[in-house]
Amino acid sequence: MPDTVGWSQRDAGPAWAPGASSLAAAAGSRLRPGRALVLGSGDAADALWLAGRGWQVTLASADAVAVSRLAAEAALLDVPVEAISCDLLSYRPEPERYRLILVSYLELEWPQSRRLLTRLVPGLAADGHLLVVGVDVRNLDSGFGGPTNPDLLSSAGQIAELLAGLDLRVLTSEIVRREVVVDVGVRYALDHVVEAARPLAD
């Protein structure tokens, strides 16, 4: 099972653009635009970035205020984003609909994360990609900020093992260093990045 440690910064790499994380931008730049599903902590930047580059984006969030703000900003920018407010733990995407599903910084206990990811996999189209980004459990001892409750953190290897067991092909499973600007300079948080794809049918 892949579980490497890579060191990069949030704004590193040629695919980065203002308004999107480098991770989402890299995934969105590699794939031909199609339908994308974004589930996150209320930050709409990735959804708007994808929509501005030809993706038809659905953002699902439990934060009704964030959903309302995103809908207004998408309308102002005239980009195709559908924003829905829902209980993420019971949310089920339409089957085989999305070329990209992005799960970004959801603070859930592992049984809840496992249930959510299991429910998302059927929503992937043929050769669709699932990208999971979040604060890694290693951040507790070796990083800065983030949740202090270990029950809300998981590891790259843990997620990769789950997705492989759901018949996805794991492409990336690594730890990345994210720059955090503080009053006295710069600190670094440790995030995990796991990307997996649904294999094409024979």
Backbone bond lengths (Angstrom), bond angles and torsions (degrees), N, CA, C in turn:
res aa  C-N    CA-C-N  psi(-1)  N-CA   C-N-CA  omega(-1)  CA-C   N-CA-C  phi
1 M - - - 1.456 - - 1.523 110.13 -
2 P 1.324 119.30 126.94 1.454 120.19 179.71 1.524 111.03 -62.98
3 D 1.308 118.05 134.08 1.460 122.19 174.85 1.515 107.67 -159.35
4 T 1.300 116.21 67.10 1.453 121.85 -176.26 1.514 109.89 -92.23
5 V 1.319 116.59 165.22 1.456 121.79 175.74 1.518 108.16 -113.52
6 G 1.325 116.50 111.50 1.458 120.77 177.84 1.514 109.25 -110.83
7 W 1.325 118.29 145.68 1.456 121.12 -178.15 1.524 109.10 -114.92
8 S 1.331 114.68 112.80 1.455 120.06 177.07 1.513 107.72 -144.91
9 Q 1.307 117.03 167.17 1.455 121.11 177.14 1.512 108.95 -107.91
10 R 1.341 114.95 160.73 1.457 120.96 -175.70 1.520 111.95 -57.54
11 D 1.311 117.94 -33.89 1.460 120.24 -176.45 1.522 111.54 -103.99
12 A 1.343 117.27 22.32 1.465 119.38 -179.46 1.509 110.63 -89.10
13 G 1.341 115.36 156.36 1.459 119.53 172.74 1.507 112.74 97.08
14 P 1.315 117.08 149.27 1.457 121.02 -174.39 1.509 113.95 -71.62
15 A 1.355 117.28 -16.13 1.459 118.30 -176.41 1.523 112.40 -83.23
16 W 1.342 118.24 -9.79 1.453 120.05 -176.22 1.517 111.23 -67.18
17 A 1.332 115.71 144.72 1.455 121.11 173.94 1.513 107.84 -142.78
18 P 1.340 118.69 150.16 1.455 120.60 178.71 1.525 110.55 -55.50
19 G 1.318 116.49 138.62 1.448 121.00 178.42 1.508 114.00 93.45
20 A 1.299 119.11 -4.97 1.460 120.82 178.97 1.515 109.05 -138.71
21 S 1.330 116.45 148.88 1.447 118.64 173.43 1.526 109.01 -69.60
22 S 1.317 116.35 152.95 1.461 119.56 178.83 1.515 111.06 -61.28
23 L 1.326 117.03 -30.17 1.468 121.01 -176.79 1.526 110.92 -69.84
24 A 1.315 116.50 -47.13 1.465 119.58 178.29 1.515 111.16 -67.23
25 A 1.345 116.22 -39.10 1.455 119.81 179.75 1.519 111.11 -63.42
26 A 1.327 116.61 -40.46 1.459 119.79 179.72 1.524 110.82 -63.39
27 A 1.328 116.82 -45.85 1.467 119.84 179.74 1.524 110.74 -65.58
28 G 1.344 116.67 -43.73 1.450 119.94 -178.60 1.516 113.25 -67.03
29 S 1.327 117.24 -29.03 1.460 120.62 -179.59 1.527 111.94 -77.71
30 R 1.331 116.60 -28.92 1.468 119.94 -178.25 1.521 112.71 -75.62
31 L 1.320 116.67 -28.79 1.456 120.63 -171.31 1.521 111.30 -101.19
32 R 1.325 115.44 148.06 1.464 119.72 173.58 1.524 108.33 -67.86
33 P 1.344 117.85 131.06 1.469 119.26 -176.70 1.522 112.66 -56.07
34 G 1.305 114.15 142.02 1.454 122.75 177.86 1.515 107.60 -158.69
35 R 1.297 116.62 -140.89 1.464 120.74 177.56 1.524 109.61 -90.38
36 A 1.329 116.18 136.45 1.458 121.78 178.95 1.521 109.50 -128.98
37 L 1.324 114.93 143.24 1.461 122.18 175.89 1.518 107.53 -118.16
38 V 1.332 116.55 127.52 1.461 121.92 -179.53 1.524 108.67 -119.21
39 L 1.319 116.31 124.85 1.453 122.08 174.53 1.515 107.27 -121.44
40 G 1.341 116.78 123.04 1.450 117.00 -173.99 1.500 113.79 -155.20
41 S 1.312 114.07 -167.06 1.454 121.80 -173.20 1.530 112.87 -90.26
42 G 1.300 117.98 13.49 1.458 120.89 179.64 1.512 113.66 108.94
43 D 1.343 118.31 -9.43 1.455 121.47 178.08 1.527 108.54 -80.53
44 A 1.339 116.65 116.86 1.461 121.42 -174.34 1.517 113.34 -90.88
45 A 1.336 118.40 0.28 1.458 120.62 -171.96 1.526 112.38 -59.18
46 D 1.327 117.66 -44.75 1.456 120.26 -178.17 1.527 111.15 -64.88
47 A 1.332 116.74 -41.31 1.468 120.38 179.57 1.524 110.92 -62.33
48 L 1.324 116.94 -44.26 1.458 120.39 -179.35 1.526 111.18 -68.98
49 W 1.341 116.73 -37.60 1.465 120.02 178.13 1.522 110.82 -62.03
50 L 1.319 117.13 -46.21 1.463 120.86 179.32 1.531 110.84 -62.92
51 A 1.335 116.14 -44.31 1.468 119.60 -178.76 1.516 111.62 -63.00
52 G 1.320 116.57 -35.01 1.458 120.39 179.55 1.510 113.42 -70.95
53 R 1.330 116.49 -9.97 1.467 121.00 179.89 1.521 112.38 -116.50
54 G 1.316 115.42 27.14 1.461 119.95 169.37 1.515 115.80 97.83
55 W 1.335 117.90 -1.40 1.454 120.16 178.01 1.525 110.55 -81.56
56 Q 1.331 116.89 144.94 1.458 122.52 170.55 1.526 106.23 -94.26
57 V 1.327 116.35 108.56 1.459 121.20 -166.45 1.526 111.86 -108.03
58 T 1.316 114.73 135.60 1.461 122.54 167.76 1.511 107.62 -113.74
59 L 1.326 117.92 126.04 1.456 121.68 174.02 1.516 108.55 -110.11
60 A 1.330 116.38 125.81 1.461 122.30 178.00 1.513 108.74 -113.20
61 S 1.320 116.63 130.34 1.459 120.95 -176.70 1.523 109.28 -149.83
62 A 1.327 114.91 150.31 1.467 120.38 174.38 1.526 110.91 -83.94
63 D 1.322 117.71 -6.78 1.462 123.54 -177.38 1.524 108.89 -93.82
64 A 1.325 116.73 99.81 1.463 120.98 -176.11 1.524 111.92 -63.70
65 V 1.333 117.26 -34.39 1.465 120.35 179.66 1.531 109.99 -66.52
66 A 1.343 116.42 -43.71 1.461 120.28 178.81 1.523 110.84 -62.79
67 V 1.318 117.27 -39.03 1.462 121.76 179.07 1.530 110.17 -62.73
68 S 1.326 116.61 -44.08 1.461 120.59 179.96 1.528 111.25 -63.24
69 R 1.329 116.43 -42.68 1.462 120.29 179.41 1.527 111.44 -65.45
70 L 1.321 116.08 -41.09 1.459 119.42 179.46 1.524 110.93 -63.55
71 A 1.324 117.03 -43.78 1.465 120.40 179.86 1.524 110.50 -59.07
72 A 1.335 116.62 -41.07 1.460 120.45 179.95 1.524 111.19 -67.53
73 E 1.334 117.38 -41.71 1.461 120.04 -179.06 1.521 111.36 -69.20
74 A 1.344 116.89 -38.26 1.463 120.21 178.08 1.524 110.50 -63.78
75 A 1.325 116.88 -39.66 1.463 120.27 177.84 1.522 110.76 -65.46
76 L 1.341 116.38 -39.99 1.456 120.60 179.20 1.520 111.30 -63.70
77 L 1.339 116.62 -38.57 1.459 121.46 -179.52 1.527 112.64 -85.70
78 D 1.333 115.75 -8.60 1.468 122.08 -179.40 1.529 110.63 57.51
79 V 1.329 116.00 51.32 1.464 121.98 176.31 1.529 108.62 -121.34
80 P 1.338 116.74 149.96 1.470 120.59 -173.12 1.531 113.24 -81.90
81 V 1.327 115.97 89.90 1.459 121.53 174.94 1.521 109.33 -125.36
82 E 1.312 116.28 125.42 1.456 121.90 172.15 1.525 106.58 -99.64
83 A 1.313 117.56 120.07 1.462 122.02 -178.35 1.522 108.84 -109.48
84 I 1.324 116.20 124.42 1.463 120.13 -178.11 1.524 109.87 -126.89
85 S 1.337 115.07 141.56 1.456 121.84 176.28 1.522 107.83 -100.16
86 C 1.336 116.47 127.57 1.461 119.03 -175.49 1.523 109.88 -159.35
87 D 1.321 115.04 167.31 1.457 122.17 170.95 1.525 107.28 -81.18
88 L 1.328 117.19 109.07 1.457 120.20 -173.89 1.523 112.57 -62.92
89 L 1.317 117.87 -29.23 1.463 120.28 -176.85 1.529 112.14 -73.38
90 S 1.323 117.20 -16.35 1.465 119.70 176.60 1.527 112.18 -112.41
91 Y 1.328 116.99 1.19 1.467 121.84 -177.15 1.528 111.06 -71.73
92 R 1.319 115.51 135.44 1.460 121.78 176.09 1.528 108.58 -129.87
93 P 1.325 118.78 117.54 1.471 120.17 178.10 1.522 111.07 -71.45
94 E 1.315 115.46 159.94 1.460 119.36 174.68 1.527 109.26 -62.16
95 P 1.319 118.55 140.44 1.472 120.88 -176.42 1.531 112.76 -62.24
96 E 1.337 115.07 137.98 1.467 123.79 171.67 1.529 112.53 53.05
97 R 1.330 116.46 42.55 1.463 120.53 -172.94 1.532 113.49 -104.63
98 Y 1.338 118.48 -32.77 1.458 120.53 -165.71 1.530 113.04 -109.82
99 R 1.338 114.65 134.06 1.467 120.32 173.28 1.528 110.78 -78.00
100 L 1.325 117.93 -27.05 1.464 122.11 178.59 1.519 109.39 -140.44
101 I 1.331 116.13 129.72 1.458 122.26 170.39 1.524 106.87 -120.41
102 L 1.332 116.31 122.67 1.459 122.64 -178.96 1.520 109.21 -112.97
103 V 1.330 116.28 121.79 1.464 122.30 175.66 1.519 106.73 -111.26
104 S 1.328 116.25 117.34 1.465 120.10 -166.78 1.530 112.03 -126.73
105 Y 1.330 116.09 112.50 1.466 123.60 169.82 1.528 113.63 54.15
106 L 1.321 116.59 46.31 1.454 120.61 172.59 1.532 108.78 -87.14
107 E 1.311 117.05 126.39 1.459 121.15 -179.62 1.532 108.52 -95.17
108 L 1.329 114.97 94.41 1.460 121.60 -177.44 1.519 109.70 -131.05
109 E 1.307 116.74 150.73 1.451 119.65 171.04 1.522 108.67 -67.71
110 W 1.338 116.38 153.81 1.457 120.01 -172.95 1.528 113.66 -55.69
111 P 1.345 120.55 -44.20 1.476 117.90 177.80 1.527 112.67 -57.24
112 Q 1.341 117.10 -35.58 1.457 120.36 178.26 1.525 111.15 -71.51
113 S 1.325 116.82 -42.52 1.474 120.03 177.22 1.524 110.89 -61.07
114 R 1.313 116.01 -43.90 1.461 120.34 179.73 1.522 111.09 -60.40
115 R 1.328 116.16 -42.87 1.462 119.83 179.38 1.522 111.17 -65.60
116 L 1.345 116.59 -43.14 1.460 120.35 179.94 1.526 111.18 -62.12
117 L 1.324 117.71 -49.78 1.466 121.00 -177.62 1.525 110.86 -63.73
118 T 1.304 116.90 -37.82 1.472 120.56 178.87 1.521 110.46 -62.60
119 R 1.324 116.83 -37.61 1.464 120.85 179.93 1.523 112.21 -74.87
120 L 1.334 117.24 -24.87 1.461 119.89 -178.62 1.522 112.98 -78.80
121 V 1.323 117.67 -32.41 1.471 121.52 -173.40 1.528 112.86 -54.55
122 P 1.335 120.50 -43.47 1.475 118.82 179.16 1.527 113.50 -62.09
123 G 1.340 117.85 -16.44 1.462 120.43 178.76 1.509 114.25 -78.62
124 L 1.335 117.30 -8.22 1.463 120.45 179.87 1.525 111.19 -75.53
125 A 1.325 115.72 134.59 1.457 120.56 171.64 1.521 109.14 -73.32
126 A 1.325 116.55 171.39 1.465 120.03 175.52 1.523 109.36 -56.73
127 D 1.322 116.76 128.31 1.462 123.69 -176.43 1.529 112.42 65.03
128 G 1.343 117.24 19.91 1.454 120.82 175.30 1.518 111.10 -72.20
129 H 1.337 116.27 153.56 1.461 122.54 -176.12 1.520 110.54 -113.86
130 L 1.338 115.31 136.91 1.457 122.65 174.50 1.519 107.93 -112.60
131 L 1.343 117.07 121.39 1.461 122.82 -178.95 1.520 108.66 -115.96
132 V 1.341 116.02 121.39 1.466 121.84 -179.03 1.520 108.46 -115.72
133 V 1.334 116.60 121.25 1.458 122.72 -179.01 1.518 108.68 -126.68
134 G 1.331 117.20 134.63 1.452 119.62 178.44 1.512 111.40 -170.47
135 V 1.321 116.36 171.19 1.459 121.37 175.88 1.527 108.43 -69.07
136 D 1.326 116.48 128.04 1.458 120.73 -176.43 1.523 111.26 -84.62
137 V 1.326 115.36 154.89 1.461 120.34 179.40 1.527 111.47 -60.50
138 R 1.338 117.83 -27.31 1.460 120.27 179.03 1.524 112.59 -66.71
139 N 1.336 116.50 -16.06 1.458 120.35 179.61 1.527 111.66 -64.08
140 L 1.326 117.20 -26.71 1.456 120.49 -179.55 1.524 111.83 -57.50
141 D 1.324 116.59 -41.84 1.461 121.22 -176.40 1.523 113.80 -99.60
142 S 1.343 116.93 -26.59 1.468 119.09 -169.22 1.519 114.13 -125.11
143 G 1.330 118.00 3.26 1.455 120.16 -177.02 1.512 112.25 -128.09
144 F 1.324 115.72 -168.30 1.468 122.25 -175.28 1.523 109.85 -124.23
145 G 1.343 116.10 138.90 1.452 121.46 173.36 1.518 112.70 71.92
146 G 1.328 115.01 -160.32 1.456 120.19 178.75 1.515 112.55 78.05
147 P 1.329 116.58 177.50 1.467 120.67 179.62 1.528 111.54 -60.14
148 T 1.310 115.57 143.09 1.463 120.50 176.53 1.529 111.90 -98.42
149 N 1.325 116.22 -7.30 1.460 121.11 177.94 1.529 108.67 -89.17
150 P 1.331 118.75 113.02 1.470 119.75 -177.59 1.520 113.33 -62.51
151 D 1.331 117.74 -21.42 1.470 120.21 179.33 1.517 112.18 -67.62
152 L 1.338 117.27 -18.32 1.464 121.38 -179.56 1.520 112.85 -94.99
153 L 1.333 117.11 6.11 1.449 122.03 -177.17 1.521 111.11 -121.46
154 S 1.322 115.84 146.43 1.465 121.60 177.15 1.526 108.13 -131.64
155 S 1.310 116.38 178.15 1.466 121.06 -177.56 1.518 110.59 -115.62
156 A 1.325 115.05 161.36 1.461 120.52 176.30 1.523 110.67 -59.45
157 G 1.331 116.67 -44.69 1.453 120.00 -178.57 1.516 113.11 -63.49
158 Q 1.325 115.64 -37.78 1.465 121.53 178.79 1.529 111.10 -61.86
159 I 1.331 115.95 -45.55 1.465 120.58 -179.39 1.529 110.52 -69.42
160 A 1.333 116.56 -43.39 1.466 119.93 -179.77 1.524 111.05 -61.32
161 E 1.309 117.23 -40.76 1.463 120.21 179.23 1.524 111.06 -63.27
162 L 1.327 116.63 -40.82 1.463 120.37 177.80 1.521 110.97 -62.16
163 L 1.344 117.14 -48.45 1.465 120.25 -176.21 1.520 111.73 -66.96
164 A 1.331 117.11 -36.58 1.467 119.55 175.69 1.526 110.24 -63.44
165 G 1.321 116.68 -37.25 1.462 120.48 177.69 1.517 113.73 -69.17
166 L 1.339 116.19 -17.02 1.465 121.84 176.26 1.527 111.15 -96.31
167 D 1.319 115.87 18.19 1.470 123.78 174.18 1.533 113.44 70.05
168 L 1.330 116.35 27.82 1.456 119.77 171.85 1.523 109.09 -97.18
169 R 1.320 115.73 155.59 1.464 122.20 177.03 1.522 108.09 -94.81
170 V 1.344 116.96 113.53 1.458 121.19 -177.39 1.531 109.31 -76.70
171 L 1.336 115.90 120.87 1.467 122.06 -178.14 1.525 111.98 -96.93
172 T 1.317 116.15 -36.79 1.465 121.85 -177.69 1.517 109.10 -143.75
173 S 1.329 116.03 136.66 1.464 121.88 172.38 1.519 106.02 -147.89
174 E 1.339 116.68 102.12 1.457 119.32 -171.96 1.520 111.82 -152.43
175 I 1.324 114.07 168.14 1.455 122.38 173.53 1.527 107.79 -106.31
176 V 1.338 116.58 132.85 1.462 120.49 176.90 1.530 109.03 -121.67
177 R 1.304 115.32 151.40 1.461 121.36 -179.46 1.523 108.88 -97.46
178 R 1.319 116.47 122.40 1.469 122.19 -178.70 1.523 109.75 -106.38
179 E 1.308 116.12 127.83 1.469 121.56 -178.92 1.520 110.45 -73.36
180 V 1.326 115.91 132.30 1.465 122.52 176.07 1.528 107.80 -124.14
181 V 1.319 116.55 117.89 1.461 121.14 -179.56 1.528 109.08 -82.88
182 V 1.324 116.49 126.24 1.465 122.65 178.31 1.526 109.03 -122.73
183 D 1.330 115.84 175.18 1.468 119.98 -175.50 1.522 112.59 -59.76
184 V 1.316 117.03 -32.35 1.467 120.20 -174.85 1.528 112.82 -102.18
185 G 1.325 117.12 11.94 1.458 119.07 178.65 1.515 112.37 139.88
186 V 1.318 115.72 -130.48 1.453 121.31 -175.36 1.521 109.57 -129.69
187 R 1.323 116.54 136.13 1.458 122.78 172.09 1.527 107.32 -120.85
188 Y 1.324 117.34 172.67 1.460 120.52 -177.10 1.532 110.66 -131.79
189 A 1.324 114.14 131.26 1.457 121.36 173.07 1.523 108.83 -99.48
190 L 1.309 116.69 152.10 1.463 121.73 178.53 1.521 109.16 -106.26
191 D 1.325 115.27 116.17 1.456 122.12 178.38 1.523 110.22 -109.96
192 H 1.328 115.78 153.61 1.467 118.38 170.97 1.530 109.31 -102.59
193 V 1.312 114.66 148.90 1.462 122.94 177.81 1.522 107.19 -131.91
194 V 1.312 115.60 117.64 1.465 120.49 178.02 1.523 107.72 -126.65
195 E 1.313 115.92 123.98 1.473 121.12 177.15 1.514 108.89 -123.02
196 A 1.320 115.46 131.91 1.468 120.72 -179.73 1.530 108.41 -138.75
197 A 1.312 115.61 156.34 1.466 120.62 -176.87 1.511 110.31 -130.66
198 R 1.312 115.20 148.03 1.464 120.01 173.58 1.529 107.97 -80.09
199 P 1.323 117.75 123.43 1.477 119.40 -179.03 1.529 111.09 -63.18
200 L 1.312 115.14 147.47 1.469 119.98 174.26 1.512 109.76 -67.07
201 A 1.309 115.96 144.33 1.458 120.17 178.30 1.534 109.87 -66.70
202 D 1.322 115.43 145.28 1.466 119.60 177.98 1.519 111.59 -67.07
